[in-house]
Amino acid sequence: MKKGDFLWILALGVFVAILVVPATHEIFIKLTTFHPYIGGFIKFAILATMGEMLAIRIAMGDWKTTNGIIYRALVWGFLGIVITLMFQIFAGGIQGCLSKGYLPGGDSKIAFAFFVGAIMNLTFAPTFMTFHRYTDTYIDLVYEGRKNITVTDVVSEIDWNGFVSFVVFKTVPFFWIPAHTLTFLLPSEYRVLAAAFLSIALGVLLAFGKRKKTKQKGV
């Protein structure tokens, strides 16, 4: 193990300690309950960025700081706010559909969790992932020294085949739907804790999906 491995594990350990120690756990719950957008921003800005760093470590064999890491973290924070909102929208919407018979399952907690995980990931997730891929690619182009970057420049740079075949068609059905089904089986006050750890996996999976093309080029 390298020094960076210990530092990464230490950082994760600190976050886990905040969630486990009763005093800080209570503060965290209050923060995410009364200030959900602030909690969502902090959670994803830190943990999803850690996930991206871990993906680089696994793929490249060493810890390397990604260009524009602060901007990437800010994007993750913004996405954390959006995801916090989407959790509420989809949970409330699915609950309403179940109670009115628009979806089968009635009061079943398993049906509720599955439909939230499935419908959210089949509708919202691809849009969210596309937005992230676009912003990530834009930051890459900026740090490559490109000037007057247009939408066409960014879109043409994205490996859409890898994005669709891996990120959308593989991670959504085989990871995200099961993962979010389990998440929404938890009491509502604990879903944010599960999402906090899933954001690490999110950073890893999206970074891996993006770097498959880079690795093939030998970069």
ZAZASE-322014 format. One record per atom (N, C-alpha, C, O, CB): x, y, z. Coordinates in steps of 0.02 Angstrom, whole numbers, padded with zeros to 5 digits, always signed. Glycine has a CB too. Layout:
! residues N
XYZ;...
This chain:
! residues 219
+00041-00060+00000;+00000+00000+00000;+00043+00063+00000;+00096+00065+00032;-00047+00000+00061;+00021+00113-00035;+00058+00175-00039;+00031+00226+00011;-00022+00216+00041;+00055+00203-00110;+00068+00280+00019;+00048+00332+00066;-00021+00359+00049;-00062+00371+00094;+00099+00388+00066;-00034+00368-00015;-00099+00393-00036;-00156+00347-00016;-00211+00371-00002;-00100+00404-00110;-00143+00281-00016;-00194+00233+00004;-00215+00246+00077;-00274+00247+00093;-00169+00160-00004;-00165+00255+00119;-00179+00267+00190;-00217+00333+00200;-00262+00337+00241;-00114+00267+00230;-00197+00384+00162;-00230+00449+00168;-00303+00444+00146;-00348+00474+00177;-00193+00502+00127;-00315+00408+00091;-00384+00400+00066;-00426+00362+00117;-00483+00382+00132;-00384+00363-00001;-00399+00307+00143;-00435+00267+00193;-00446+00308+00256;-00499+00303+00288;-00395+00203+00210;-00397+00349+00275;-00404+00392+00334;-00461+00442+00325;-00501+00452+00370;-00339+00429+00348;-00463+00473+00266;-00516+00521+00251;-00585+00488+00255;-00632+00516+00283;-00506+00553+00182;-00589+00427+00226;-00653+00391+00229;-00669+00372+00301;-00727+00375+00322;-00650+00327+00185;-00618+00353+00339;-00628+00336+00409;-00654+00394+00450;-00697+00385+00493;-00563+00311+00440;-00629+00454+00435;-00653+00514+00470;-00727+00524+00456;-00766+00539+00502;-00613+00576+00449;-00747+00516+00393;-00817+00525+00375;-00861+00472+00409;-00915+00487+00433;-00826+00521+00299;-00836+00409+00409;-00874+00356+00443;-00881+00371+00517;-00934+00360+00546;-00839+00287+00433;-00828+00397+00547;-00830+00413+00619;-00883+00467+00633;-00918+00464+00684;-00761+00437+00643;-00888+00515+00587;-00938+00567+00595;-01008+00537+00595;-01053+00560+00631;-00932+00620+00539;-01018+00485+00555;-01083+00453+00551;-01097+00407+00609;-01155+00396+00628;-01089+00415+00486;-01044+00379+00638;-01052+00328+00690;-01055+00358+00760;-01096+00338+00801;-00996+00278+00687;-01011+00406+00774;-01009+00437+00841;-01076+00472+00854;-01096+00514+00815;-00950+00487+00848;-01110+00454+00909;-01177+00481+00921;-01184+00557+00915;-01232+00581+00884;-01199+00461+00990;-01137+00594+00944;-01143+00667+00944;-01140+00695+00872;-01182+00735+00853;-01088+00699+00987;-01090+00673+00834;-01083+00699+00765;-01136+00668+00719;-01157+00700+00671;-01012+00684+00739;-01157+00607+00734;-01210+00576+00695;-01274+00617+00700;-01308+00629+00650;-01223+00504+00720;-01289+00640+00760;-01350+00680+00770;-01345+00746+00732;-01394+00769+00703;-01361+00694+00845;-01286+00777+00733;-01275+00840+00697;-01285+00828+00622;-01316+00868+00588;-01205+00869+00711;-01257+00772+00597;-01263+00756+00526;-01336+00746+00506;-01358+00772+00454;-01222+00693+00509;-01373+00709+00547;-01444+00697+00533;-01482+00763+00532;-01524+00775+00489;-01474+00649+00584;-01468+00806+00581;-01502+00871+00584;-01485+00914+00524;-01528+00947+00496;-01484+00908+00649;-01421+00912+00503;-01400+00952+00446;-01437+00930+00383;-01463+00971+00345;-01325+00945+00435;-01440+00863+00372;-01472+00839+00311;-01548+00843+00314;-01581+00843+00262;-01451+00767+00299;-01575+00849+00375;-01648+00855+00383;-01671+00927+00374;-01718+00941+00338;-01670+00828+00451;-01637+00973+00408;-01657+01043+00407;-01623+01083+00352;-01649+01135+00332;-01643+01075+00474;-01567+01059+00328;-01531+01093+00273;-01512+01040+00222;-01452+01028+00211;-01468+01132+00299;-01561+01008+00190;-01546+00951+00146;-01501+00967+00087;-01461+00926+00066;-01610+00922+00121;-01509+01028+00059;-01469+01046+00001;-01395+01057+00020;-01350+01038-00018;-01496+01108-00033;-01384+01087+00078;-01315+01096+00101;-01284+01027+00114;-01227+01014+00095;-01312+01139+00166;-01322+00984+00148;-01297+00916+00161;-01283+00878+00097;-01232+00845+00092;-01347+00877+00202;-01328+00884+00047;-01317+00850-00017;-01256+00876-00052;-01218+00837-00081;-01378+00858-00061;-01246+00942-00051;-01187+00972-00084;-01123+00946-00053;-01079+00923-00088;-01190+01049-00079;-01118+00949+00014;-01057+00929+00049;-01043+00855+00037;-00987+00835+00022;-01062+00943+00124;-01095+00815+00044;-01089+00742+00038;-01060+00722-00029;-01013+00683-00033;-01156+00709+00050;-01089+00747-00083;-01067+00727-00150;-01003+00761-00170;-00961+00731-00204;-01121+00742-00200;-00993+00823-00150;-00931+00858-00168;-00870+00820-00140;-00819+00816-00173;-00932+00930-00141;-00877+00793-00080;-00821+00758-00049;-00817+00686-00071;-00766+00664-00096;-00827+00762+00027;-00872+00648-00062;-00868+00576-00072;-00866+00555-00145;-00829+00509-00162;-00927+00544-00039;-00904+00588-00188;-00901+00570-00259;-00832+00588-00288;-00807+00552-00331;-00956+00606-00299;-00803+00643-00265;-00735+00661-00287;-00685+00608-00263;-00639+00591-00299;-00716+00730-00261;-00695+00584-00202;-00652+00530-00177;-00659+00468-00220;-00611+00432-00233;-00669+00513-00103;-00721+00456-00244;-00732+00399-00288;-00694+00406-00354;-00665+00358-00378;-00805+00391-00303;-00693+00467-00382;-00656+00478-00443;-00581+00468-00432;-00547+00438-00473;-00668+00550-00469;-00556+00492-00375;-00485+00483-00359;-00468+00409-00352;-00414+00387-00373;-00467+00521-00295;-00514+00371-00321;-00502+00299-00313;-00501+00264-00381;-00461+00219-00392;-00556+00268-00268;-00545+00286-00427;-00546+00257-00494;-00479+00267-00529;-00454+00222-00562;-00603+00287-00535;-00451+00327-00522;-00386+00341-00553;-00332+00297-00522;-00289+00271-00557;-00368+00416-00544;-00336+00289-00455;-00287+00247-00420;-00289+00176-00446;-00237+00145-00457;-00299+00249-00344;-00349+00149-00455;-00357+00080-00478;-00335+00073-00551;-00301+00025-00569;-00429+00057-00470;-00355+00120-00592;-00342+00116-00664;-00269+00130-00681;-00240+00096-00724;-00386+00164-00702;-00239+00179-00647;-00171+00201-00664;-00117+00173-00618;-00058+00177-00632;-00168+00275-00663;-00139+00143-00562;-00091+00114-00515;-00058+00163-00469;-00012+00145-00433;-00039+00079-00553;-00081+00226-00469;-00051+00277-00426;-00102+00331-00414;-00151+00338-00452;+00014+00306-00457;-00091+00370-00361;-00136+00426-00346;-00114+00487-00385;-00056+00508-00381;-00136+00441-00269;-00161+00515-00423;-00146+00575-00462;-00204+00624-00454;-00262+00605-00455;-00135+00557-00537;-00186+00687-00446;-00237+00738-00440;-00265+00755-00509;-00227+00772-00554;-00209+00802-00406;-00329+00750-00515;-00362+00765-00579;-00360+00840-00591;-00371+00879-00545;-00434+00739-00580;-00347+00860-00653;-00348+00931-00670;-00417+00960-00655;-00469+00930-00672;-00330+00942-00744;-00418+01018-00623;-00481+01051-00608;-00522+01016-00555;-00583+01016-00557;-00522+01056-00670;-00488+00985-00507;-00522+00946-00457;-00572+00988-00416;-00624+00962-00395;-00472+00913-00410;-00556+01051-00405;-00602+01095-00367;-00666+01106-00407;-00720+01104-00379;-00568+01162-00351;-00659+01118-00472;-00718+01128-00515;-00759+01064-00519;-00820+01067-00519;-00697+01151-00585;-00724+01008-00524;-00760+00944-00526;-00799+00932-00462;-00855+00908-00462;-00712+00886-00540;-00768+00950-00406;-00801+00941-00341;-00862+00987-00336;-00914+00968-00308;-00752+00957-00283;-00857+01048-00364;-00914+01094-00363;-00971+01066-00406;-01030+01073-00388;-00893+01163-00389;-00954+01035-00462;-01005+01004-00504;-01039+00948-00466;-01100+00942-00466;-00975+00977-00571;-00998+00906-00432;-01027+00852-00392;-01072+00880-00337;-01126+00853-00323;-00971+00810-00360;-01051+00936-00306;-01093+00966-00255;-01160+00988-00283;-01212+00977-00252;-01058+01025-00224;-01159+01019-00342;-01222+01040-00374;-01265+00979-00388;-01326+00980-00377;-01207+01079-00439;-01234+00926-00414;-01272+00865-00428;-01300+00834-00364;-01353+00803-00365;-01227+00815-00465;-01263+00842-00309;-01288+00818-00245;-01352+00854-00225;-01397+00822-00197;-01235+00828-00191;-01356+00918-00239;-01418+00956-00226;-01475+00929-00268;-01530+00919-00243;-01407+01031-00240;-01461+00918-00333;-01513+00893-00378;-01536+00824-00357;-01596+00810-00357;-01486+00891-00450;-01489+00780-00339;-01507+00712-00318;-01548+00713-00254;-01595+00674-00246;-01443+00670-00308;-01531+00758-00208;-01570+00765-00147;-01643+00781-00163;-01688+00753-00133;-01540+00820-00101;-01653+00826-00210;-01721+00844-00232;-01755+00785-00266;-01814+00771-00253;-01719+00904-00279;-01719+00751-00310;-01748+00695-00348;-01770+00638-00302;-01820+00605-00315;-01699+00669-00399;-01731+00626-00249;-01751+00575-00201;-01821+00589-00173;-01862+00543-00168;-01700+00570-00143;-01834+00652-00157;-01899+00669-00129;-01953+00665-00182;-02008+00640-00168;-01896+00739-00100;-01939+00690-00242;-01989+00689-00296;-02009+00618-00313;-02069+00604-00318;-01962+00725-00358;-01961+00575-00324;-01977+00506-00344;-02008+00466-00287;-02054+00427-00298;-01914+00471-00368;-01984+00476-00225;-02014+00440-00169;-02087+00461-00159;-02130+00418-00151;-01974+00453-00104;-02100+00526-00161;-02168+00550-00153;-02213+00530-00211;-02271+00511-00202;-02169+00625-00146;-02186+00533-00272;-02225+00515-00331;-02243+00441-00333;-02300+00423-00347;-02187+00533-00393;-02194+00398-00317;-02207+00326-00317;-02256+00308-00262;-02300+00266-00271;-02142+00287-00308;-02249+00340-00204;-02296+00327-00149;-02367+00344-00170;-02414+00308-00154;-02276+00366-00087;-02375+00400-00204;-02441+00420-00228;-02468+00372-00280;-02528+00356-00278;-02437+00490-00257;-02426+00349-00325;-02448+00302-00377;-02469+00236-00347;-02518+00206-00369;-02392+00291-00428;-02433+00213-00297;-02450+00150-00264;-02517+00156-00227;-02559+00111-00231;-02395+00129-00215;-02527+00212-00193;-02588+00220-00153;-02650+00227-00198;-02705+00210-00177;-02582+00281-00108;-02640+00253-00260;-02697+00263-00305;-02704+00206-00356;-02748+00208-00399;-02689+00329-00342;-02661+00156-00351;-02667+00099-00395;-02636+00107-00463;-02646+00065-00507;-02737+00082-00403;-02598+00162-00474;-02564+00170-00538;-02506+00121-00547;-02484+00107-00602;-02539+00243-00545;-02481+00096-00491;-02429+00045-00491;-02452-00011-00444;-02486+00002-00394;-02360+00074-00469;-02433-00074-00459;-02452-00129-00414;-02409-00131-00351;-02352-00109-00352;-02447-00196-00451;-02437-00157-00298;-02397-00165-00237;-02430-00139-00175;-02415-00162-00120;-02332-00132-00245;-02474-00090-00182;-02509-00063-00124;-02463-00035-00072;-02424+00012-00085;-02552-00115-00094;-02466-00064-00012;-02425-00040+00045;-02359-00077+00050;-02323-00068+00099;-02464-00048+00110;-02342-00117+00001;-02280-00156+00004;-02218-00110+00003;-02209-00069-00042;-02277-00205-00055;-02176-00118+00054;-02114-00079+00057;-02066-00100+00001;-02029-00058-00025;-02081-00087+00125;-02066-00164-00015;-02022-00188-00068;-02043-00159-00136;-02000-00139-00175;-02022-00265-00071;-02108-00158-00149;-02133-00129-00212;-02115-00056-00215;-02093-00031-00267;-02210-00139-00218;-02124-00020-00160;-02107+00052-00157;-02033+00062-00174;-02015+00102-00216;-02123+00082-00088;-01989+00024-00140;-01917+00032-00149;-01896+00014-00220;-01855+00049-00250;-01879-00010-00099;-01924-00040-00247;-01905-00061-00314;-01927-00010-00366;-01888+00008-00410;-01936-00129-00330;-01990+00013-00362;-02014+00060-00412;-01977+00126-00409;-01964+00157-00461;-02089+00071-00403;-01960+00149-00349;-01920+00211-00344;-01852+00200-00377;-01831+00240-00419;-01911+00232-00270;-01818+00146-00359;-01752+00132-00387;-01754+00123-00462;-01711+00149-00498;-01723+00070-00355;-01804+00086-00487;-01808+00072-00558;-01827+00133-00599;-01792+00151-00647;-01858+00016-00571;-01881+00166-00580;-01905+00223-00620;-01857+00282-00617;-01846+00315-00667;-01974+00244-00596;-01829+00294-00558;-01781+00349-00552;-01719+00338-00595;-01694+00384-00627;-01760+00358-00479;-01695+00275-00596;-01634+00261-00634;-01646+00252-00709;-01600+00260-00748;-01602+00199-00607;-01708+00236-00728;-01723+00230-00799;-01743+00296-00831;-01744+00302-00892;-01778+00180-00808;-01758+00346-00791;-01778+00411-00818;-01729+00467-00801;-01699+00497-00845;-01847+00430-00792;-01720+00479-00737;-01677+00534-00716;-01602+00519-00724;-01564+00562-00746;-01691+00551-00644;-01582+00458-00706;-01510+00441-00704;-01473+00453-00770;-01420+00484-00768;-01502+00370-00684;-01499+00431-00828;-01462+00445-00890;-01452+00519-00903;-01399+00539-00928;-01498+00413-00949;-01502+00560-00887;-01495+00633-00897;-01442+00660-00851;-01399+00700-00872;-01562+00669-00884;-01444+00640-00788;-01395+00662-00739;-01324+00641-00759;-01277+00681-00756;-01412+00633-00670;-01317+00579-00781;-01251+00553-00800;-01224+00588-00863;-01164+00601-00869;-01254+00478-00812;-01269+00604-00909;-01249+00640-00969;-01225+00711-00952;-01174+00734-00978;-01308+00644-01019;-01261+00744-00907;-01240+00811-00884;-01170+00807-00853;-01128+00849-00866;-01291+00840-00834;-01160+00757-00811;-01095+00750-00778;-01040+00737-00830;-00986+00766-00825;-01096+00693-00727;-01054+00694-00878;-01003+00679-00929;-00986+00742-00969;-00928+00754-00985;-01028+00624-00977;-01037+00783-00984;-01026+00844-01022;-00982+00893-00982;-00933+00918-01009;-01094+00878-01039;-00999+00905-00919;-00960+00953-00879;-00889+00927-00868;-00841+00966-00869;-00995+00965-00812;-00882+00862-00857;-00816+00832-00846;-00773+00841-00908;-00714+00858-00903;-00822+00758-00828;-00802+00829-00966;-00765+00836-01029;-00747+00909-01042;-00693+00924-01067;-00807+00808-01088;-00793+00953-01026;-00780+01025-01035;-00719+01046-00994;-00675+01082-01018;-00842+01067-01016;-00717+01024-00931;-00660+01040-00888;-00595+01012-00916;-00543+01044-00914;-00671+01014-00816;-00599+00951-00942;-00539+00920-00974;-00513+00964-01031;-00453+00976-01036;-00556+00850-01001;-00559+00988-01073;-00538+01028-01130;-00508+01095-01108;-00461+01119-01139;-00598+01041-01176;-00535+01124-01056;-00508+01187-01029;-00436+01177-01008;-00392+01218-01022;-00550+01212-00970;-00423+01121-00972;-00355+01109-00947;-00308+01082-01001;-00248+01078-00990;-00358+01060-00889;-00335+01065-01058;-00293+01048-01115;-00272+01110-01153;-00232+01107-01200;-00329+00999-01162;-00299+01168-01132;-00280+01230-01164;-00324+01250-01222;-00308+01297-01259;-00211+01227-01187;-00380+01215-01232;-00426+01232-01287;-00459+01299-01273;-00477+01315-01216;-00479+01177-01297;-00468+01338-01326;-00500+01404-01320;-00567+01404-01356;-00579+01365-01402;-00453+01458-01349;-00611+01448-01334;-00676+01457-01365;-00712+01389-01376;-00734+01373-01431;-00669+01493-01433;-00716+01352-01322;-00746+01285-01326;-00821+01289-01339;-00856+01326-01304;-00732+01246-01260;-00844+01253-01388;-00915+01253-01406;-00948+01188-01383;-00914+01140-01363;-00924+01263-01481;-01014+01187-01387;-01051+01126-01370;-01030+01069-01415;-01022+01012-01393;-01127+01138-01376;-01021+01084-01479;-00999+01033-01527;-00932+01004-01508;-00921+00944-01514;-00996+01062-01598;-00885+01047-01485;-00819+01024-01465;-00825+00972-01409;-00793+00920-01410;-00775+01083-01442;-00866+00988-01360;-00873+00944-01302;-00907+00879-01322;-00883+00825-01305;-00913+00979-01246;-00962+00884-01358;-01001+00825-01377;-00960+00777-01420;-00964+00717-01412;-01065+00846-01414;-00920+00805-01466;-00880+00763-01510;-00823+00728-01474;-00795+00679-01499;-00852+00804-01568;-00805+00753-01415;-00749+00726-01377;-00771+00667-01333;-00730+00628-01310;-00717+00781-01334;-00835+00662-01320;-00862+00611-01274;-00865+00543-01310;-00887+00538-01367;-00932+00632-01248;-00844+00492-01274;-00850+00423-01300;-00921+00399-01286;-00934+00367-01234;-00795+00376-01267;-00966+00414-01332;-01037+00397-01321;-01048+00322-01321;-01092+00297-01286;-01080+00430-01374;-01009+00285-01359;-01017+00213-01361;-01002+00183-01292;-01039+00141-01266;-00971+00182-01414;-00946+00205-01263;-00928+00181-01196;-00977+00204-01144;-00994+00166-01098;-00858+00203-01178;-01000+00266-01150;-01047+00293-01101;-01112+00254-01101;-01137+00234-01048;-01060+00367-01116;-01140+00243-01161;-01204+00208-01165;-01197+00134-01148;-01237+00107-01110;-01234+00216-01235;-01146+00101-01176;-01140+00029-01168;-01120+00010-01096;-01142-00042-01071;-01088+00001-01216;-01079+00052-01063;-01057+00035-00996;-01097+00071-00942;-01130+00040-00900;-00984+00051-00988;-01095+00138-00943;-01125+00177-00889;-01201+00168-00887;-01230+00158-00834;-01108+00250-00898;-01233+00172-00945;-01306+00169-00947;-01332+00097-00947;-01372+00078-00905;-01333+00206-01008;-01308+00057-00995;-01337-00010-01005;-01313-00062-00954;-01344-00114-00946;-01322-00034-01073;-01256-00049-00921;-01230-00098-00873;-01238-00075-00801;-01265-00112-00759;-01157-00112-00887;-01216-00014-00785;-01219+00006-00715;-01290+00020-00691;-01305+00008-00633;-01176+00068-00704;-01334+00045-00735;-01402+00060-00714;-01441-00003-00695;-01465-00007-00638;-01439+00096-00770;-01447-00053-00739;-01486-00112-00719;-01452-00158-00669;-01486-00187-00626;-01503-00152-00780;-01386-00164-00673;-01351-00214-00632;-01324-00186-00566;-01307-00225-00521;-01295-00243-00672;-01319-00120-00561;-01294-00092-00497;-01343-00043-00466;-01363-00050-00409;-01227-00058-00509;-01362+00009-00505;-01398+00064-00475;-01470+00047-00455;-01493+00068-00402;-01399+00121-00521;-01505+00009-00496;-01573-00010-00477;-01573-00054-00414;-01611-00040-00368;-01608-00046-00535;-01532-00107-00411;-01529-00145-00348;-01505-00104-00289;-01532-00110-00234;-01483-00205-00357;-01454-00061-00300;-01427-00021-00245;-01478+00027-00217;-01484+00035-00156;-01365+00017-00268;-01516+00060-00261;-01566+00108-00238;-01628+00073-00212;-01665+00102-00171;-01584+00156-00294;-01642+00013-00235;-01696-00026-00205;-01681-00038-00131;-01724-00030-00088;-01707-00093-00242;-01619-00059-00117;-01599-00069-00047;-01600-00003-00008;-01620-00002+00050;-01529-00100-00044;-01578+00050-00040;-01577+00116-00007;-01647+00137+00015;-01655+00161+00071;-01548+00168-00054;-01696+00128-00028;-01764+00150-00013;-01803+00100+00030;-01861+00112+00046;-01801+00163-00076;-01772+00044+00048;-01800+00000+00099;-01784+00026+00169;-01816+00006+00217;-01773-00071+00090;-01734+00070+00173;-01715+00099+00237;-01764+00154+00258;-01797+00183+00215;-01644+00128+00233;-01768+00167+00323;-01807+00225+00345;-01781+00289+00312;-01721+00293+00297;-01805+00232+00423;-01824+00337+00300;-01805+00397+00262;-01745+00433+00292;-01705+00462+00255;-01863+00444+00258;-01738+00433+00358;-01683+00471+00389;-01615+00438+00376;-01563+00470+00386;-01694+00478+00463;-01615+00374+00355;-01551+00340+00342;-01534+00336+00268;-01479+00314+00250;-01554+00271+00372;-01580+00356+00225;-01566+00351+00154;-01508+00396+00134;-01468+00379+00090;-01628+00369+00113;-01503+00453+00166;-01450+00500+00149;-01382+00470+00168;-01332+00483+00134;-01460+00566+00186;-01380+00429+00220;-01317+00396+00239;-01297+00345+00186;-01239+00339+00168;-01323+00363+00309;-01347+00307+00163;-01332+00258+00110;-01310+00293+00046;-01263+00272+00013;-01395+00214+00096;-01344+00348+00030;-01327+00386-00030;-01256+00414-00025;-01221+00421-00075;-01377+00442-00042;-01235+00431+00036;-01168+00459+00046;-01115+00408+00024;-01066+00427-00008;-01158+00478+00119;-01125+00346+00042;-01076+00295+00023;-01084+00274-00050;-01035+00257-00083;-01083+00234+00068;-01145+00274-00075;-01155+00258-00145;-01123+00310-00190;-01105+00295-00247;-01230+00252-00160;-01117+00372-00165;-01086+00424-00206;-01013+00409-00221;-00986+00431-00272;-01092+00492-00172;-00980+00371-00176;-00912+00349-00191;-00912+00301-00251;-00873+00308-00297;-00879+00314-00128;-00958+00253-00248;-00965+00206-00304;-00983+00243-00368;-00960+00225-00422;-01017+00153-00289;-01025+00295-00362;-01045+00335-00420;-00985+00367-00452;-00977+00365-00513;-01096+00388-00400;-00942+00398-00411;-00882+00429-00438;-00836+00379-00472;-00807+00393-00525;-00844+00464-00383;-00830+00319-00442;-00788+00267-00470;-00815+00243-00538;-00778+00240-00587;-00782+00208-00422;-00879+00227-00540;-00909+00200-00601;-00908+00249-00658;-00893+00231-00715;-00980+00178-00587;-00926+00313-00644;-00926+00363-00698;-00855+00377-00722;-00843+00386-00782;-00959+00427-00674;-00807+00378-00675;-00737+00390-00695;-00710+00331-00736;-00675+00342-00785;-00693+00402-00633;-00727+00269-00715;-00705+00211-00753;-00735+00211-00823;-00700+00197-00872;-00724+00146-00716;-00799+00228-00827;-00832+00229-00893;-00799+00279-00939;-00794+00268-00999;-00905+00247-00885;-00776+00335-00910;-00744+00386-00951;-00673+00366-00970;-00650+00381-01025;-00743+00452-00913;-00637+00333-00925;-00567+00320-00936;-00553+00258-00977;-00495+00244-00993;-00532+00314-00871;-00605+00219-00993;-00594+00160-01035;-00566+00181-01103;-00521+00148-01130;-00660+00121-01045;-00592+00236-01130;-00567+00261-01195;-00496+00286-01188;-00454+00276-01232;-00614+00317-01222;-00481+00321-01132;-00414+00348-01120;-00363+00292-01116;-00309+00297-01144;-00413+00390-01057;-00382+00238-01080;-00336+00182-01073;-00322+00148-01140;-00266+00127-01153;-00364+00132-01024;-00373+00144-01182;-00366+00112-01247;-00317+00151-01291;-00282+00124-01333;-00433+00105-01282;-00316+00218-01279;-00271+00261-01318;-00200+00258-01291;-00153+00282-01322;-00296+00334-01317;-00191+00227-01230;-00125+00223-01200;-00104+00286-01165;-00045+00297-01155;-00076+00205-01252;-00154+00329-01146;-00137+00392-01114;-00128+00380-01040;-00115+00427-01002;-00192+00445-01126;
